[in-house]
């Protein structure tokens, strides 16, 4: 393991890598208008900093599972272990459709050999650990991972994952990239 890490750090220090690292990313961070309000959350700093090293694999769970843009805002309800993705006003439960899509998407991400993932902070589908969790009556009861990010982490426990806010920190960004490079080397790329 130490030898692999040493190789990873040497590879990271080369100014020109042979192949860009495949990184999954919440589509809204790339400037795609996929959010519930029809907007995006383009992160210019993150995209400019990482694009020379990264091949982006954009993902928007809510749109890709068939929900429209714009759409009613949603939130997570449940007890933290069992989650439901429910619209705020009309209380429509989209859990089944997003989980059916998620199960298929995880297979695709594995085939694509994604080596890391950058999620949108606090998103009900993509937040890492900071998504607000509500009771069925609408009372905030805590925070938890988003429904898709939880599935990614459960399926790929060694995959480096961060949100766009954490990656503003140079040390976290460097660590994320080093781990992604190590992951890439395991694929033989």
Secondary structure, 3 states (H helix, E strand, C coil): CHHHHHHHHHHHHCCCCCCCEEEEEEHHHHCCCCCCCCCCCCCHHHHHHHCCCEEEEEECHHHHCCCCCCCCCEEEEECCCCEEEEECCCCCECHHHHHHHHHHHHHHHHHCCCCEEEECCCCCCCCCCCEEEECCCCCEEEEECCHHHHHHHHHCCCCEEEECCHHHCHHHHHHHHHHHHHHHHHCCC
